[in-house]
């Protein structure tokens, strides 16, 4: 306990730290116009990079967009203003977040028009990895939000912000929302939006907690009166709890699907044993098992596979079997 208290004391905000900290987060004063211009340019470029990376299935490109994206700044400004009890300041920062979110979704949807039909929403990992968030994503986002607040509060470790930007994804999920909406994939759009909201709330909640522990309001000589700040964080905490409900449900379903796929794959391998067919892939989704096999000659009886899968999984699953014939050439 003494180690933690010493660490908190050593990293406390001092009055001289506050102007520098506020200058990084709030678009105010003489630098306001330039800060807005920089924010807009970086947001447009990050959206283009992320959208291109998603369409091309390039992880490196998407990571580059995460580093360039400036959305964390107004989100952190929102929670910093709430920590200091400056509700109007927080509202202005939050409005900038809203404008940024709408802009990213709109731009990615327009870019998607140029590549209609090119992006596979069912198999592209840049999409599938962002449309089914789980409670693990919430835990990671809370830790990343706390790390982001700590890095922004200390000038000597601000270099770690790039890593935080990669850890907590903001622009790529919004690009998936725009691309999915443009292509008519509503479920994927909602799933990606849930991931963004999870990350957004985590930055507000965990970031605000870290800034409060480090004494931002005291260093800023902020006199906090009334229940505004408390109510704001209560609302954020309640929203985070509400968001965790579908995340838990999604995580449980993902676990069920994974275990079902593992069991089904073993059954298919046993069913094909002794035949000239190979198991090319098994997927389990809901109560449907899809099997792809390839080989020559007559495959084993389909009814045997259905019975074996239902017996192993202990539920009346629907089995879909795709047989891909293979041609065999033998030299003389």
BALOTOR-339893 format. One record per residue (C-alpha): residue number from 1; residue in one letter; chain; x negated, y negated, z negated. Coordinates in steps of 0.1 Angstrom, whole numbers. Last residue first. Layout:
<nodes>
(NUM, "A", "A", (X, Y, Z))
...
</nodes>
This chain:
<nodes>
(332, "X", "A", (-24, 432, 661))
(331, "X", "A", (-17, 400, 642))
(330, "X", "A", (13, 399, 619))
(329, "X", "A", (38, 370, 619))
(328, "X", "A", (64, 367, 592))
(327, "X", "A", (93, 342, 595))
(326, "X", "A", (109, 330, 563))
(325, "X", "A", (146, 328, 556))
(324, "X", "A", (156, 300, 531))
(323, "X", "A", (184, 314, 509))
(322, "X", "A", (202, 287, 488))
(321, "X", "A", (221, 300, 458))
(320, "X", "A", (246, 279, 438))
(319, "X", "A", (257, 294, 405))
(318, "X", "A", (286, 279, 385))
(317, "X", "A", (281, 286, 348))
(316, "X", "A", (305, 305, 326))
(315, "X", "A", (285, 303, 294))
(314, "X", "A", (263, 326, 274))
(313, "X", "A", (231, 314, 292))
(312, "X", "A", (216, 349, 295))
(311, "X", "A", (249, 367, 303))
(310, "X", "A", (260, 340, 327))
(309, "X", "A", (227, 341, 344))
(308, "X", "A", (226, 379, 347))
(307, "X", "A", (262, 381, 360))
(306, "X", "A", (256, 354, 387))
(305, "X", "A", (223, 371, 397))
(304, "X", "A", (239, 405, 401))
(303, "X", "A", (268, 390, 421))
(302, "X", "A", (242, 376, 446))
(301, "X", "A", (229, 411, 454))
(300, "X", "A", (192, 411, 461))
(299, "X", "A", (179, 394, 493))
(298, "X", "A", (181, 412, 526))
(297, "X", "A", (150, 408, 548))
(296, "X", "A", (124, 381, 546))
(295, "X", "A", (116, 354, 520))
(294, "X", "A", (127, 322, 504))
(293, "X", "A", (147, 314, 473))
(292, "X", "A", (164, 282, 461))
(291, "X", "A", (186, 284, 430))
(290, "X", "A", (211, 258, 417))
(289, "X", "A", (226, 264, 382))
(288, "X", "A", (257, 244, 374))
(287, "X", "A", (271, 239, 340))
(286, "X", "A", (257, 204, 333))
(285, "X", "A", (226, 204, 355))
(284, "X", "A", (202, 233, 357))
(283, "X", "A", (176, 234, 385))
(282, "X", "A", (157, 264, 398))
(281, "X", "A", (130, 263, 424))
(280, "X", "A", (112, 283, 451))
(279, "X", "A", (116, 318, 436))
(278, "X", "A", (101, 342, 460))
(277, "X", "A", (117, 370, 481))
(276, "X", "A", (104, 403, 494))
(275, "X", "A", (121, 422, 466))
(274, "X", "A", (107, 442, 437))
(273, "X", "A", (114, 415, 411))
(272, "X", "A", (139, 389, 425))
(271, "X", "A", (164, 393, 397))
(270, "X", "A", (136, 391, 371))
(269, "X", "A", (123, 359, 386))
(268, "X", "A", (158, 345, 387))
(267, "X", "A", (164, 353, 350))
(266, "X", "A", (132, 336, 340))
(265, "X", "A", (141, 305, 360))
(264, "X", "A", (176, 304, 344))
(263, "X", "A", (161, 304, 309))
(262, "X", "A", (137, 275, 317))
(261, "X", "A", (164, 256, 335))
(260, "X", "A", (189, 260, 306))
(259, "X", "A", (162, 248, 282))
(258, "X", "A", (156, 217, 302))
(257, "X", "A", (193, 210, 309))
(256, "X", "A", (201, 213, 272))
(255, "X", "A", (172, 190, 262))
(254, "X", "A", (183, 164, 288))
(253, "X", "A", (219, 166, 275))
(252, "X", "A", (206, 160, 239))
(251, "X", "A", (185, 130, 251))
(250, "X", "A", (215, 115, 270))
(249, "X", "A", (237, 118, 239))
(248, "X", "A", (210, 102, 217))
(247, "X", "A", (206, 74, 242))
(246, "X", "A", (243, 70, 245))
(245, "X", "A", (245, 63, 207))
(244, "X", "A", (213, 43, 205))
(243, "X", "A", (229, 14, 223))
(242, "X", "A", (254, 10, 194))
(241, "X", "A", (226, 10, 169))
(240, "X", "A", (206, -16, 189))
(239, "X", "A", (238, -38, 192))
(238, "X", "A", (242, -36, 154))
(237, "X", "A", (206, -47, 149))
(236, "X", "A", (209, -76, 173))
(235, "X", "A", (242, -87, 157))
(234, "X", "A", (226, -85, 122))
(233, "X", "A", (197, -105, 136))
(232, "X", "A", (219, -133, 148))
(231, "X", "A", (240, -132, 116))
(230, "X", "A", (209, -136, 95))
(229, "X", "A", (196, -165, 117))
(228, "X", "A", (229, -183, 116))
(227, "X", "A", (237, -178, 79))
(226, "X", "A", (232, -213, 68))
(225, "X", "A", (199, -232, 63))
(224, "X", "A", (164, -223, 74))
(223, "X", "A", (139, -250, 67))
(222, "X", "A", (111, -244, 91))
(221, "X", "A", (77, -254, 78))
(220, "X", "A", (62, -238, 109))
(219, "X", "A", (39, -217, 87))
(218, "X", "A", (69, -206, 65))
(217, "X", "A", (89, -197, 96))
(216, "X", "A", (61, -177, 111))
(215, "X", "A", (53, -158, 79))
(214, "X", "A", (36, -126, 93))
(213, "X", "A", (66, -105, 80))
(212, "X", "A", (90, -128, 99))
(211, "X", "A", (70, -125, 131))
(210, "X", "A", (69, -87, 128))
(209, "X", "A", (106, -84, 121))
(208, "X", "A", (114, -107, 150))
(207, "X", "A", (94, -86, 174))
(206, "X", "A", (110, -54, 162))
(205, "X", "A", (146, -67, 167))
(204, "X", "A", (142, -90, 197))
(203, "X", "A", (117, -67, 215))
(202, "X", "A", (139, -37, 208))
(201, "X", "A", (170, -55, 221))
(200, "X", "A", (154, -61, 254))
(199, "X", "A", (139, -26, 257))
(198, "X", "A", (172, -10, 251))
(197, "X", "A", (190, -34, 274))
(196, "X", "A", (165, -26, 301))
(195, "X", "A", (171, 12, 297))
(194, "X", "A", (208, 8, 296))
(193, "X", "A", (206, -12, 329))
(192, "X", "A", (187, 17, 344))
(191, "X", "A", (215, 41, 334))
(190, "X", "A", (242, 18, 346))
(189, "X", "A", (226, 14, 380))
(188, "X", "A", (221, 52, 383))
(187, "X", "A", (258, 58, 375))
(186, "X", "A", (269, 32, 401))
(185, "X", "A", (249, 45, 431))
(184, "X", "A", (265, 24, 458))
(183, "X", "A", (232, 17, 477))
(182, "X", "A", (231, -20, 468))
(181, "X", "A", (240, -12, 432))
(180, "X", "A", (212, 14, 430))
(179, "X", "A", (186, -10, 445))
(178, "X", "A", (197, -38, 421))
(177, "X", "A", (197, -16, 390))
(176, "X", "A", (164, 1, 400))
(175, "X", "A", (149, -34, 403))
(174, "X", "A", (162, -41, 368))
(173, "X", "A", (145, -10, 355))
(172, "X", "A", (113, -21, 372))
(171, "X", "A", (114, -57, 357))
(170, "X", "A", (114, -48, 320))
(169, "X", "A", (92, -18, 311))
(168, "X", "A", (78, -17, 276))
(167, "X", "A", (45, 2, 276))
(166, "X", "A", (31, -15, 307))
(165, "X", "A", (37, -50, 292))
(164, "X", "A", (22, -38, 259))
(163, "X", "A", (-10, -27, 277))
(162, "X", "A", (-12, -61, 294))
(161, "X", "A", (-7, -78, 260))
(160, "X", "A", (-38, -62, 247))
(159, "X", "A", (-59, -91, 258))
(158, "X", "A", (-40, -112, 232))
(157, "X", "A", (-61, -97, 205))
(156, "X", "A", (-82, -127, 193))
(155, "X", "A", (-53, -152, 199))
(154, "X", "A", (-31, -135, 173))
(153, "X", "A", (7, -141, 173))
(152, "X", "A", (11, -129, 208))
(151, "X", "A", (-5, -96, 200))
(150, "X", "A", (16, -90, 169))
(149, "X", "A", (48, -98, 188))
(148, "X", "A", (39, -75, 216))
(147, "X", "A", (30, -47, 192))
(146, "X", "A", (63, -50, 174))
(145, "X", "A", (82, -49, 207))
(144, "X", "A", (61, -19, 219))
(143, "X", "A", (69, 0, 187))
(142, "X", "A", (106, -7, 191))
(141, "X", "A", (104, 2, 228))
(140, "X", "A", (88, 36, 221))
(139, "X", "A", (115, 44, 196))
(138, "X", "A", (142, 34, 220))
(137, "X", "A", (126, 54, 248))
(136, "X", "A", (126, 84, 226))
(135, "X", "A", (163, 78, 220))
(134, "X", "A", (168, 87, 256))
(133, "X", "A", (169, 68, 289))
(132, "X", "A", (185, 86, 319))
(131, "X", "A", (182, 61, 349))
(130, "X", "A", (146, 51, 346))
(129, "X", "A", (126, 83, 353))
(128, "X", "A", (150, 93, 380))
(127, "X", "A", (143, 61, 399))
(126, "X", "A", (105, 60, 400))
(125, "X", "A", (106, 98, 401))
(124, "X", "A", (123, 97, 436))
(123, "X", "A", (144, 129, 437))
(122, "X", "A", (181, 120, 433))
(121, "X", "A", (180, 83, 443))
(120, "X", "A", (162, 91, 476))
(119, "X", "A", (151, 57, 490))
(118, "X", "A", (150, 54, 528))
(117, "X", "A", (188, 52, 534))
(116, "X", "A", (189, 14, 534))
(115, "X", "A", (153, 1, 535))
(114, "X", "A", (158, -36, 545))
(113, "X", "A", (190, -38, 525))
(112, "X", "A", (170, -28, 494))
(111, "X", "A", (152, -61, 495))
(110, "X", "A", (185, -78, 490))
(109, "X", "A", (193, -56, 461))
(108, "X", "A", (159, -62, 446))
(107, "X", "A", (164, -100, 449))
(106, "X", "A", (198, -99, 432))
(105, "X", "A", (188, -77, 403))
(104, "X", "A", (156, -97, 397))
(103, "X", "A", (175, -130, 398))
(102, "X", "A", (203, -119, 375))
(101, "X", "A", (177, -108, 349))
(100, "X", "A", (157, -139, 352))
(99, "X", "A", (187, -162, 348))
(98, "X", "A", (197, -142, 317))
(97, "X", "A", (162, -144, 302))
(96, "X", "A", (162, -182, 308))
(95, "X", "A", (196, -184, 290))
(94, "X", "A", (180, -166, 261))
(93, "X", "A", (152, -191, 259))
(92, "X", "A", (178, -220, 258))
(91, "X", "A", (199, -201, 232))
(90, "X", "A", (168, -195, 210))
(89, "X", "A", (160, -232, 210))
(88, "X", "A", (196, -239, 200))
(87, "X", "A", (194, -214, 172))
(86, "X", "A", (162, -227, 156))
(85, "X", "A", (161, -206, 124))
(84, "X", "A", (123, -200, 126))
(83, "X", "A", (129, -163, 132))
(82, "X", "A", (156, -171, 157))
(81, "X", "A", (131, -192, 176))
(80, "X", "A", (106, -164, 176))
(79, "X", "A", (132, -139, 187))
(78, "X", "A", (142, -160, 217))
(77, "X", "A", (106, -169, 226))
(76, "X", "A", (98, -132, 227))
(75, "X", "A", (125, -128, 253))
(74, "X", "A", (113, -159, 271))
(73, "X", "A", (78, -145, 273))
(72, "X", "A", (87, -108, 280))
(71, "X", "A", (102, -117, 313))
(70, "X", "A", (69, -128, 329))
(69, "X", "A", (63, -97, 352))
(68, "X", "A", (27, -95, 365))
(67, "X", "A", (17, -66, 342))
(66, "X", "A", (48, -46, 349))
(65, "X", "A", (45, -53, 386))
(64, "X", "A", (11, -37, 387))
(63, "X", "A", (25, -7, 369))
(62, "X", "A", (50, -4, 397))
(61, "X", "A", (23, -4, 423))
(60, "X", "A", (2, 22, 405))
(59, "X", "A", (33, 45, 402))
(58, "X", "A", (39, 44, 439))
(57, "X", "A", (72, 60, 450))
(56, "X", "A", (73, 39, 482))
(55, "X", "A", (108, 25, 473))
(54, "X", "A", (99, 21, 437))
(53, "X", "A", (66, 4, 444))
(52, "X", "A", (82, -19, 469))
(51, "X", "A", (108, -29, 444))
(50, "X", "A", (82, -34, 417))
(49, "X", "A", (59, -56, 439))
(48, "X", "A", (88, -77, 452))
(47, "X", "A", (102, -82, 417))
(46, "X", "A", (68, -90, 402))
(45, "X", "A", (62, -116, 430))
(44, "X", "A", (96, -133, 424))
(43, "X", "A", (91, -133, 386))
(42, "X", "A", (56, -146, 389))
(41, "X", "A", (66, -175, 411))
(40, "X", "A", (96, -184, 389))
(39, "X", "A", (76, -183, 356))
(38, "X", "A", (48, -203, 371))
(37, "X", "A", (73, -230, 383))
(36, "X", "A", (91, -230, 349))
(35, "X", "A", (57, -234, 331))
(34, "X", "A", (47, -263, 355))
(33, "X", "A", (79, -281, 348))
(32, "X", "A", (77, -277, 311))
(31, "X", "A", (41, -287, 307))
(30, "X", "A", (49, -323, 295))
(29, "X", "A", (72, -310, 267))
(28, "X", "A", (90, -277, 266))
(27, "X", "A", (89, -242, 281))
(26, "X", "A", (85, -223, 248))
(25, "X", "A", (64, -192, 245))
(24, "X", "A", (27, -200, 249))
(23, "X", "A", (30, -235, 235))
(22, "X", "A", (49, -222, 205))
(21, "X", "A", (19, -200, 195))
(20, "X", "A", (-6, -229, 200))
(19, "X", "A", (16, -253, 180))
(18, "X", "A", (21, -226, 152))
(17, "X", "A", (-15, -216, 146))
(16, "X", "A", (-24, -248, 127))
(15, "X", "A", (3, -241, 101))
(14, "X", "A", (-12, -207, 94))
(13, "X", "A", (5, -175, 104))
(12, "X", "A", (-5, -145, 83))
(11, "X", "A", (-29, -120, 97))
(10, "X", "A", (-52, -115, 67))
(9, "X", "A", (-22, -114, 43))
(8, "X", "A", (-5, -87, 64))
(7, "X", "A", (-37, -66, 65))
(6, "X", "A", (-42, -70, 28))
(5, "X", "A", (-6, -59, 21))
(4, "X", "A", (-11, -29, 43))
(3, "X", "A", (-43, -18, 27))
(2, "X", "A", (-29, -23, -8))
(1, "X", "A", (0, 0, 0))
</nodes>
